[in-house]
Amino acid sequence: MDEAQHRFGPFVLTPGRELRRDGQPVALGPKALMMLETMLEAEGEIVTKAEMLERVWPGVTVEEGNITVQIAALRKELGSRPGGEEWIVTVPRVGYRLVRGPVPTPAEAPPADAGGKPSVAVLPFVNLSGDATRDYFADGLVEDLITALSRFKSFAVVSRYSSFAYRNRAADIRQVARELGVRYLLEGSVRLSGERVRVTVQLVDAVSGTHLWASSFDGEMGQIFEFQDKITESVVGLVEPQLRRAEIERTRRRWPDNPQAYDHFLRALPYFTSRDPADYLTALEHLERAIGLEPDYSAALAYASWSLARHGTVALTLLTPERAAHCLALARQALHYGDDDPVVLAICSHSLLSIGRMRAEGLAMSDRALAANPHNVIVQVLGGICNMLAGDPQKAEACYRRAYALSPGAPEAYESLAGIGFARFFMRDFEGALVWLGRSRATQVDWPPTYWIQTAAYAHLGRLDEARATLARLQGFAPYTSIAGVETVAQRSDERFELIIDGLRKAGLT
């Protein structure tokens, strides 16, 4: 029956029977046919080698080499996609996946408000305290509201990085909405005095200019979380009236009971965009204080784990065995208390993969996070990092593109742009990689990994003068860069990083 068939490109597969291309039968053996059927049923997700063996050779002990033989036969019969890419993507040391949809071109990127969904931007709240050192609290409040609202798949929320471009900027609300591509704007102010806090907030329909809802809160710091929940409920109820209250209750994030723990958590967040290794240790200090006050604070546990992993990357040093163990312990604790939080899942997937070398587990957890909240920039960026390190470069590129589409005006967008370049590099599209890496450098001029890949790409293209010039610029602001240092990052990945290291050596790095 037609409904039992799988269609992709010019092919139609009838399970258990045959594969046809443009109506003509394709010669495939039963094992290859079953492997193709298995990948099609996975709908673009990775099929592990273990799953393939269990499906195709159930109850029989065979060597993994049998999979390789059948994949080679499949690739030969399927040929190339219209753009020259393979239909079947190898995910090193994990398995395979079949690419059914079109591969995005560098000029394409999914829109931030896809599918005609209602869209909201939470603008920076104004700090009325008269003390600029308390800006972090207003910023953290906004970030938490964005995170809470972005958990609902029925509407889109613009990322913090895009909306924060409007800090201290007077602009007509219609203009802001047009630039951000949204209909609704949430704006407000915060006034702190000791432990007292006053928050005012209003929701505006930017198309009509109508104020749909406004509220204020006066109370103690310890009550701020219930007010944030109230804001979330009200906005969801206005933007998507059909959303059931049960869904609000189910997805509402768990707040810490201790307001000082929350305060330390907010103080740590600004350090996560730093290129100074010491800043990640400062972040860790704040997060450990938060955990000391609230031992089951899953977000603080996850970020503490991430601060250790990021410190090793930025400093180009391996974590000591003690710090690596601490990083993993923090991730496991975070998962114990918060495995229903997509951001916690995404951060911990990175720790498990990069520090624990648990690549299959890390990639699977990253996929869970992406499925749970595809609108969160952190989830998308970490999905890109995990797939760049040890997964599917095409999936890494898709994650980075989505992250950039969610926050194109962000100062931190350089990491998404560079990530697209990394993915193109690992697919050996060196020219394409240079285009995206150049865009990243135009956004952030001193992020070392961008220069590693640029240098290596120039070297592999035989453009050694440009490779050496790029390396010289890198060593000008990061003189500690060395082959041994880059190898500490390579240890988090599989053998694919040898392509970078080989290019850096060609350029003269020792």
N, C-alpha and C positions, 0 to 999 in steps of 0.2 A: 504493500500500500504506500501511496505517496507520502503520508504523514510519518511513516517509519524511516523515510530516507533522510540522509544528511547531504546538504548541498553546500559547496564552497567553490568559488571561482567557476571554472568550466566543468567541475566534477560533480557527480551524483553517486553517493555510496548507498547501496542497499545492504543493510547489515546481514552478515553471514552469507551473502551471495556474490556480489560483484561491485566493481567500481567502473564508472563510465566517464569518459571525457568527451564533451560535445556529442553525446549519444553513442559513442563508440566504446566498446569494452577495453579496459586496461588490464594487461596481464599481470596479476598479482597472486602470489601464493596465499594460502589460508592464514598463515601466521602474520604476514605483512598486512593482510586485510583486517585481521583482528586488532593489530596494533593501531592502524589508522582509525578504526572504529572507536577504540579506547580514547584516542586523543581528541576525536570529534566530540565525543560525549562529555569530555572535560570542558568544552566550550571556551577554549583559549587559556585555561589554567594549566599549570605544570602537572604532568603525569610522572611520578617518580619511577625509577628503575624497578624498585620493589613492587610497586603497583602493576607495572607492565609485566613483570615475571609472573606474578600471581594470576593475572588475567589471561595471559597467552599460554603459559605453561603451568597450569594449576596442578599442585601436588607433585611436580617433577623438579628435581634439582638440575639446573642447567647453568652454564656460565653466562656472565653478563655480555660476553662477546657475541652471543646469539642475538641480543637486542641490536648491537651495532650492525650486524650483517643485515638484519631485516630493515633497519632504518636506512641503510645505504641503498637497498633495493627500492624502498619507497621513494627516496629522493630521486633516484634515477628515473622512475616511471612518472613521477609528478612533474619533474622539470622545475623551472623557475617561475616565480610570480611575475606579473607584468612589469614590475620595476626592477627585476633581476634578483630579488631576494629569494631565499629558500622558503618553502612552505613550512618546513619543520625546523624549529629552533632548538639547538642543543643548549641545555642549562648545565654547565660543567658540574660534574660530580653529583648532580641531583636527578635529572631526567630530561624530558622533552615536552614541547608543546607545539600545537599546530596553530599557525596564524591564519585566521579566517577573514578578518576585516582588513581594510586598507592600511598600509603603513603610513603614518603621518609624514608629510614633507616638512623641511625646516620652516617653511612659510606658514604652516598651519598651527593652530593652537586652539583647544576647546574654549568656548566662551565661559566667562566666570558665572554667568547666569543662564545655564543651558536648559533647554527643554521647556522654556516658557514659564518657569516657576516664579512665584513671587520672590522678591529679593529685598534684602535689608542691609544697610550699612550702619554700624555703630560708630559714631564719630568720637574723637577724643573728648573726654569730659574735662571741663574747666576746673582747675584747682583754685578755689577761692580762699585758701588758707593763708595766703600771704607769705608762704614759705615754700620756695621752689624745691627744697629737698623732699617735700611730700608729694611731688609729682608722681613718684613711683606708685603711690597708692591709687590715685585716679587712673593711671595707665593700667595697673593690674586689675582694677575693677572692670574696666572696659574689656580687657583681654578675656577675663572670665565670662563675661556676658557673651562675647563672640563665641567662645568655646561651647558654652551651654546651648546657645541658639543654633550653632552649626551641627549639633547632633540630630536635628530634625531634618529628615530627607525630603520633606514636603516643600521646603523653600530653601533658597540659597542665601548665604551670608557672606558678605565681602570680608576678606581677611583683615586683620589688624594692620598689616603693613601698608595696605592700600588706603584704608580710612585714616591712618595716622599721618598721611601726607597733608591733611587739612588741619593739623595742629597750629594754633595761633594764626590761622589764615581766614580772613573775612571773605566770605563768598556767598552768593545767592544760593539758597537751597536747591533751586531747580538746576543750576549749573553744576553743583556738587553731584546731584543725583544723575545728571546726564553723563558726567565724567566717570562716575563709578558704575554706571549701568544699572541703577537700582530705582525702585519706586519709593521705598520707605527709608527714613532716616531716624535713628534713635540718638538723641543728644542729651547732655545733662551737665551737672556740676557737682563738685564735692567740696565740703568745708569740714576740716578737721580741727578740733581744739582739745588737746589731751586725748581722753578716751571717748569724747563725744564726736559724733559724726552727723552731718546733714547731707543727704543726697537728693537732688532733684533730677527728674528725668521726664522726657516727653517724646512721643512718637509722632512723626510728621509724615503726611502723604505729600511727597515732593511734587507730584504731578499737579495736584490741586492747591497745594500750599496749606492744606487743612491740618490743624493740630488734632490728631485722633484721640490722644490719651496723654494725661500728665499726672504725675504723682510726686510726692516728696516723702522723705523719711528722716525722722530725728530720733536718735537713740544712741546706744552704746556700740562700740566696735564689735562686741560679741554678738550683736543682733544683725549684723550687716548681711549675713548669708540668707536669712529668711527674706530680706528685702530683695536680694538678687533673684531669688526664686520667684517672688511676686512679679518682678519686672519680666522675667522670662515667660511666665504664665500669661501675662497680659499681652505681650507682643505676639506670642504664638496664637493666642485667641483672636487677635485682630487680623493678623496676616493670613492665617489659615484657619478659618472658623470651623472647618470640618475635623480638625485635629482633636482627637478625644483626650479628655483629661487623664484617662488611664495611661496614655502614651507619655504625657508630661511627667506623671509620677514615675513611670518605669525608667525614663531616660534621665531624670533629674540627677545631676552629679552630687556626690557625697562631699559635704563641706567638713573641714576640720572643726572640732568643738572649741579649740583654743584660738582666739583671734591673734595672739602673738605668733603662733605657728604660721598662720596665714601671712602675717606681716613679714616674717623671715623668708617665706616662699617668694613673695613679691619682690623682696630686695635681691633675691638671687637671679631672677629672670633676665635683667638687662645684661648680665655678663655672658649670656649664651651666644652673643653675636661678636664676641671679642676675638682678636687675633693675638692676644697676649696670654700665654699659658698660665700665668699667675692668676688671671681673672677667674679661671675655672676653679681654682682652689679656693678663691674667695667665695664663689657661688656655693661650693661644697660646704664651706663653713656655715653659711646661712641655712642651707638645706638640712645639715645635720642638727642645727639648733631647732629647726622646725620639727624634725623627726623626734628629737629628744622630748619636745613638748607634746607631740601627737604621734606615737609610734606606728599607728596604722594609717598615716597620711600617705595614700598611694601615690599621688602626684609628686610629693616631695621626695619619696623614695625613688621614683622613676627618674626624676631630674638629677638626683644625687648620683645615680648610676651613670647617667649620661654625662655629667660633668667630668667624671673620671675618664670616660672614653674620649671625650672631646679634648681633654688636657693632653692625652697621649698623642692624638692626631696633630694638634697645633704645635706641640713641643717636639714632634718627631722623635719620640722616645717610647720604648716599650714600657708598659706598666709593670711594676715589680710584681712578683707572684702574690704578695700580700694585697696590693691594690687591685690586682685583677680579681682575686677572690672576693674582695670587698665589693667591687663593681657588680659581680654576678649575684652576690648575696642580696644586695640592694634591689636588683632587678627581680629576683625571686620573691622577695617580700612585697614589692610593689604589685606583682601579679597576684599574690595571695589575697591582697586586700582590694585590688582594683582591676581584675581581668575583664570587667565589662566596660572599661574606659578605653576608647580607641587610641587616645594619645599615650596612655600608659602602655598599651599593647605595642604601639609603634616604637616607643623609646626602648622598651625591653627587648623587642625583636632585634634591634641594632646591637644592644649589649650582648645578647646571646650569640649572635652571628659573629660580631667583630672581636669580642673579647673572649667569649666561651668557645669559639670555633664550631658552634652548633649551627651549621649552615642550613640544613633542611628545616630544623625547628624554627630558626630565625625567619626564614623566608615564608614559612607557613603562617607564622604569627603576624608578619607584616601584611600578608594577604587578608587576614582577619580584620586588621585595623583598617585597611583600605576599603573593605566591604562595609564595615560598620560606619565609617564617616569619610566619604570621598570628598567632602567640602573643606577639610581641615588642612591647612598648608603644612603644618608639622608632620602630619600623617603622610602626606604626599612626598615631602622631601625625604623623610626617613625611608619610605618605600623605594624611592629612587636610589638612596645610598645603599640599602641592602641588596637591591638587584644589581647595582653597579659593582659591588664588591664580589658577589658570588652567585648572582642569579642571571636573569635574562636582560641583556643590554637594551633590547627593544622595550621591555616593560619599564626599565629604569628611565628611558627617554620619555615614555608616556607619563610617568609619575612627575618628572621634572616639568614637563610641558603643562600639566594640570596645575602644579604648584605655581608656575609663573603666570598662568592665566588667572589664577585666583588672586595674585598679588603683583601685577606688573609694575606698579609704581613704588614698590618697596625698596628701601636701601639694600635690604638683604636679598633682593631678587638676583644679585650676582651669583648666588649659590645655585639657583635653579638654572640660570643661563649656562653656567659652567658645567652643571650636571648634564645638560643636553650635549654639550661638547664632549664630555667624558664618554657618554654612551656612544656617540658617533665614532670617537677614537677607538673604542673597544670593538666596534664593528668594522674597523679599518677604513672608515671614511675620513681620512685625515684632512682633506680639504674642507669637508663639511664641519668637522670639529673646529677648525680654525675660525670659521665664521662665528660660531656660537661663543667660543672662548674670547674672541675679540669683543663681542657685545658684553660679555661678563667683565672684562677689563675696563671697558668704558664706564661701567657702573661702579666697580670697586677696583682700584688700581694696585692694591697690595695684598691680594689673597694668594698665597704661595701655590696651592694646588693648580690654579689656573695656569701658572707659568710652567709647572712641571709638564702638563699635557701639551701646552703650546710648543715648548722646547722639543718634546719628543715627536710631536706631529711634524714640525719643520724638519727634524732630522730624518724621519722615515720617508719624507718626500724628497730627500736629497738637498734640501735648502739649508745647508750647514751654516752659512753666514748668518741667516736669520735665527737659526737655532742658537748659535753662540751669543748673538746679541740679546735674545730673550733670556738666556741663562745669566748673562752678565747683569741684566736688570733685576732678576730674581735675587742674585747674590748681593746686590746693592742694598736691598732692604731685609733680606733674610740670609745673612752670611753663614748661618749654621747649617744651611741646606747641604746634604751630602747623599751619596748613594746609600750608605748605611742607614741614614735617617729615613729615606723613602722606603727602604726595605722593612722598616718597622711597621709602616702602614700596609705594605704588601703582604705581611704575615696575616693580616685580617682577611685577606682575599684568597683566591686560588692563583693558579699560574698566569692569569691574564695580566697581572701587574708587571710581568717580565717585559711586556711590550713597552711600558713606560720607562722602565729602568734601562732597557737596551737603547732607547732613544736618547735618554739623558747621558748615557756613557758616550754615545756617538758625538754628542755636543761638547763633551769634555768634562762633565761632572765626575768627580772622584769620590 
